[in-house]
Amino acid sequence: MSATSYDALIIGSGQAGNPLAYALAEAGHRVALIESAHLGGSCVNYGCAPTKIMLASAQRAHLVRTAGELGIQAPEPVVDFAAVVARKDRLTQNSRDGIERNLTTAHPNIRLVRGRARFAAPNTLHVDLNDAAGQEQLTAPLIFINTGTHAAVPLIAGLEASGYLTNDTLLLGLQQLPEHLIILGGSYIGVEFGQMFRRLGSRVTVIETSATIMDREDSDVSRPMQELLEAEGIEFVLEAEARHVSRNDEGVLTLTADTPGGERRIRGSHLLVATGRVPNTLDMGLELAGIETDEDGYILVDDDLRTPAKGVYALGDVKGGPQFTHITYDDYRIVRDQVLHGRARDYHQRPVPYVVFTEPQLGRIGLSKDQARKQKVPFRVSRLDASTIGRAVETGQTEGFVEVLVGDDDQLLGAAVLCEQGGEIMTMFQLAMAGNLRYQQLENLIIAHPTWAEVLNNAFQKLERG
């Protein structure tokens, strides 16, 4: 089979692969981008975007349901789940179509190849084309791997036979509102989906192996989040080890778990497995190109995102580390600047902001208290109840808190913001950190009243040694 040569090959149409293809093409490089599934990667298809589209429907239902708290009488909302899914599908398809137009018409130096790629040799890919359309061999001096991850599925007796959902399959195919959704895993995916489906009308039970949900957070952050979700009717079963899953002839699913209080049997209609992610590196022939992975299958890279194989880079979730769309996009910028402009930047030194899109949101940037203690970084901490924020009182959105960590140089070390607009408030703290501002400058900043941003004036008034 003769090979077709390009200047660059990109495997995966995700949040690093697409902009990198555009940048390389605009610089005059001939690029082939290979994608075996939907365009856009996890964010567009079964991650950020579709989740937040459905969360918007759930939050709108909650606003109607709680309108009486602000003096507005409204009947109990009727959730048309088919319409919720149809809206999500329509907006998702719009995103896919836009990406396809950009890849196939807006950039003539890009060729979109629909198929599954694997390495046949260094700098050489073998592609099995979709729909049994044949095979191709492609070569290039530069290859970029952006294949992402898929849901991890634990080994539990009866799980495969009983049937289950992951966030991938749920967002790509669920058409019926679960009567009782059991969620295996109480981390970020679990809490977002839990609140979403509870507000859409499902009964929800979350099963978690740790003693707290979101166990990477400080306990005094995760505990208030759990209390907020419990107040909405979500049940949590903690320190629970799922042992067996079964489904009877009537379609009722039973999950059996060992807990500190003994065996629990939880019955429901649907089971969502949210126990982490694994990289899409299996059967890619990485060893034929001299590309190494760690014990979990993530591709090993250096500070410049290069693999040991000459001319081969790995970007996004497939290389491990924080798995966020904005981090993947920054991977693109790192590689773009290096390949096209000769500028190097160490990806280890960048900030990692993130938001858990429950309501209220949890926005996080910088060090947590536990991380600061572990790293022996001296800090002072101030925690402000959201109920003291004027805008919160006026809108009736008083749940949660704003917490800031300050170093001995009076600059911010980190923030945890669990309140309405938590992600936006966190980003303001991130800007202050990027500008090396001292907290006194934020305290004395003139900020329009009444806004959520006024919390920058007040967040530091209870600073105490951590």
N, C-alpha and C positions, 0 to 999 in steps of 0.2 A: 504494500500500500504506500503510494507516494505521499509525502507530507507537504502541507501548505505552510509557508513561513509567514510570520507576523513579527512586528516589533515588540509586541507585548500580548500575553494571554492572561485573562482574568477569569478565575473559577468562582462563580457565585455573584448573583445580582443583588447584593445587600447594600447596606448603608456606607460601606467603604468601596465596594466594587464599582458601583455605578458612577459616582463622582470621579473616581480615579480614571475610569474609561473616558469620561468627557474631557478631563484635563490632559490626558495623554493624547487623545485624538486632536484636541485644539492645538497641541504643540507639534503636530505633524506626524505622530506615530500611527502606524496601522495596528489596530487593536481588534482582537476577537474576545468577546465576552461569552462564556459558556454558562448556561443555566438549565438545570434539569426540571425545575418545578416553576412555581409562580414567580414572576418578577417582583423585586422589592425586598426579598429576604424576610426574616422573621418580623421585623418592625411593621411592615406594611400588611403582612398576611395573617400572622397569629401572635403578634406581640403588642407593641405600644398602640398603634393606631386603632385596630378593631376593638381592642379592650377598652380604650378610652371612648370610642364611639358608643359602645353599649353601656359603659358607666354613665355617660351623659343621659341616656334614657332612664337608667335606674335613679340617678340623682333628681331628674325632673319629676319622676313619680314620687320620690320622697318629699320634694318641695310641695307638691299638691297634697300629699298625705298630712303634712305638718303645717299647712297654711293657717289652720285655726289658731296656732300659737301667736300669729301676728294679726288676728282679728278677721281673717278671711275664711269664710265658711265654704267648703268645697266637698263634693261627694268623694268617696273612696275611689282612687283612680283605677281604671280598668286597663291592665297591661295587655296589649296585643303583641305577644312575643314574636309572632310571625312578622309583624311590621317592624319590630326592633331589629330582628335579624336581617330583614330585607334592606333596611337603611344601612346597616353595617356592610352588607354585601355590595350595595350600590356604591358607597363611598370607597370601599376597598378596590372594586373593579376600576373606578375612576383613576385611582392612584396607579394601578398596574398599567392601564392604558396610557397614562401620561409618561410613565417610564419607557414603555415600548416605543412611543413616538420619538422620545429623545434618543433612544438607542438606535433606531432604524431609519429615521428621516432627518433629525436635526444635526446629526454628526456623521457625515459620510465616511469618515475614517474608521468607524466602528462596524463590526459585523457581529450580529447576535446569533449565537449557535445554541439551538435547543437540544440538550443532551446531557449525558452524565460523563464526566471526565475522570480519567485516572492517568497516572504517570506510566509511560512505557519505557522511558529512559530519561537521563538528565535533559531538561529543557524540551522535553517532548511529551505531548499529551495524546492519549487515545480517547476518542469520544464516541460513545454509543448514542446515536441520535434518537430522539424521542419518536414514538409512534412507529418503531421498527423501520425507520427511514435509512438505515445503513450505518456506516462507521466512517470516521475521519481521523486522520493523524495531523496534529498541529504542532509546530515548533516555534520557539521564540527565545531570544536571549533573556527576556524578563518574563517571569510568571508570578502572579499574585493570587494567593489562596484566600478566599473570603467565603468559606462554605458554612460557617455558623455552627449551630448546635441543634439538637432535638431533645425532646423530653426524656429524662431518665425514668425508667420503670423498674421498681424494686422487685426482687424475687419473693413473691408471696403466693402461697399455695392457693390455687383456684382463681387467681386474678385473671389470667388469660381466658379461661373458659367462661368466666362470669361477665366479661366485658367491662371496659372502663373508658374514660375520656382523659385526654391530656389537654393542655391549653391549645396545642396545635389542632387536634381533631375537634375540640369543642368549637373553636372559632371558625373552623373551615366547614363544619357540617352539622352542628346541633340545631335542630328545628323545633324541638319541643321543650317547653319550660319544665325543668325538673320539679317534681312534687317535693322531693326531699333529696338535696344534693349533699353527699358526703365528700369532704375534701381531705385527701391524704397529704398533709404537709401544711404547716402553719407559718410559712415564711411570706415573702412579698406577694407572690402569685396567689397563694392561698387566701390572704386577707383581702386582696382586691376583688377576687372572684367571689369570695364569701359575702362581702357586703353587697356587691352587684346583684347576685342572685337572691339574696334576702330581700332587697328592696324591690326586685321584680316580682316577688311573691313566693319564692321557694323557701321551704324550711332548710336550714343549713347547719351541718355539724362538721367541725374541723378537728381532725385527728393529728396530733403532733407528738413526736418522740421526745422533745425537750421539755423542760419544766416551764418554759415561757414560749410565746410565739415570737417570731422574728428575733431569734436568739443571738443574732449578731449585733443587736442594739443594746444599749444600756437597759437594765431591767426597769429603771424608772421612766423609760421611754416606751418599752413594749407593754408594760403593765397597763398604763392609761389607755393605750390603743386597744388592748383586749377588753377593758371595761367599757369603752365606747361601743365596741362591736357587740358585746354581750347585752348592752342596753337596747340594741336593735333586735335582739332575739336570736343571735348566733350562739350556738353551743360549742364549747371547746372541751376536748378530751385530751389532757396533757399527760406527758410521760407515758405515752401509750405506744406499744409495739404491735403493729398489725401482723396477725398470724395467719389468717385464712379469710378468703372471700368466696361467697357462693351466691347463686341466684336460683329461686324456686320457679315452678311452672307458671306462677302468676306474674313473674317478672320482678319480684321483690328481691333486692340485693341485701345480703347480710355480711357485714365486716366484723370479724372477731378480733379483738385486741386484748393484749395483756396490759393491765394498768396496776399502779400501786394498790388500788382497792380491789383487785381481782379481775377476773375476766369480764369484758364488756362485749355485748353484741349490739351493734348499731345497724338498724334496718333503714334502707332508703331506696330511692328509685334510680339514682345515678351516682357514679363514683368518679371524681376528678382526681387524678394522680398529679400532684404538684410537689415532687420531691427532688427537684433539681434538673440540671441539663447535662448532656454529654456531647462531645464534639463530633462533627460530621467528618471523620477522617478514616473510617473503616473502608477497606477495599479501594483506597485511592492510589495504591502502589507507591506510597511515599518512600519506601525503602529503596525502590529502584532509582530514585533521584538523590538519595543520600539525605533525606529529610527525616529528622528525629522527632519523636514525641515523648511526653512524660508518661508516667504509669497510668494516667487517666485518658490518654489519647490526644491531649492537647499538643499542638505543634510548638516546639521550642524555637524561640527567636532571641536575637541579641537586642541591644538597646536601640538599634535602628530598624527593628522588626524583620531582619533578615534571618533566614534559616541557614543551616550549614551548607546547603546546596547553592552554588554560585548562581546569582540572578533570581533567586526564588525568595519571595516575601510571604508572610502570613499576617492577615489583618482581621480585626474584629474578634468575635467570641471564640473562634476556632483556635486562637493562640492562648486562651485562658485569661485569667485576670478579671477585673470587673466587667460584667456583661450588660452594658448599657449602649443604646443606640448612639448617644452623644460621644461615648468613648470610641466606638467603632468609627464614627465620622472623623474623630481626631486622628485615629490611625491613618486614615486617608491623607490628612493634611501632613502628617509626619513623613509618609512615603512620597507624597507629591513634592514636598520641599526638598527632600533628599535626591530623588531621581531627576527632577526637572530643574531644580535651582541650586543643587549642591549645598544645601543647608541642613545640618544635622540637629536633631532635638531628641533628648532622652525621654522616652514615654513614661519612665518611672516617676518623674518629678511633677507630673501634671495633677491638678485637683480632680477629685472624683465626686462631683455633686450628684445627688439622686433624689427622686421624689416617689413616695408610695402614694398612689392616687386613690386612696380611700377618701372619705369625707368625714372629718377634716383630713387634709393631706398631711403627710409627714415629709418635710424637706430636710435633707442632711448634707452638710459640707464640712470638710476638715476632720479634726479629731473628735471622737467621743470621749467621755470621761474615762471609760475603761481603757481605751487606747492610749490616752495621755498617761495614765498610771502605769500601764505596761511599758511604755517607752520612757518612763521617768521624766516626763516633761512637766515642769511646774505650771500650775494653772489656777486661775480663779474662775468661779462659775456663778452665774446669775440666772434665776428662773422666774419668769413672769407669767402668771396665769392669764390666759386669753380673756377671761372675764373682766380684766382690768383695762382692756383695750377699748377705747371709745367706739371705734367702728364696729367691734364685735358686739358690744351692748346694743348699739343702734340697729344692727341687722339681726340680732337674736342668735348669732353664731358664736357662742361663748365657750365652747368646749376646747380643751387642750391648753397648751402652754408654748412659750418661746424660751429656749435655753441657749445661752452663749458661754463660750469658754474664752478666756483672755490670758495671754502670757505675761511674763514679768516685764516685757517691753511695752505693755498696754495695747498690743495688737491682737486681733482675733485669731484664735487657734481653731475654732469650729463652732458650729451651731446645729441644734436640733429644733425644728419648728413643727410642732404638731398643732395646727390650728387652721382655720379657714385661710385660703391663699398661702398655705405653708410653703409651697414650692416657689412662689414669687417672692415671699419674704426672705426665704433662704438665699435666693439669688442676689438679693440686695446685700446680704452679709458677705456673699462670695465676692461681689464687686469691691466691697471694702477691704477684704483680704487681699485681692489682686492689687489694689492700690496701696497696700501697706498702711492703711489709715489706723490711727490710734482710736480707741473706743471713745475718748473724750471728744474727738471731732464729730462722731456720730451723735453723741449726746447733745451737742450744741448746734447741730445742723437745723436750719429753719425748714420745716417740712409742712406742706399744706395740710390743713385740718378740715374735716376729719377723714383721714386715710389710714389704710393698714400700714403704710410706710412709717407712720409715727412711732411704731414700735421701736424703730432705730433710736429714737430719743430716750426711750424708757427701759429698754431691755437690760441695761447695765446697772440699775439702781440698787441691786441686792448682791453685788459681787462679794463672794466669800472664798477663802482659800479652799481648793479642792483636795 
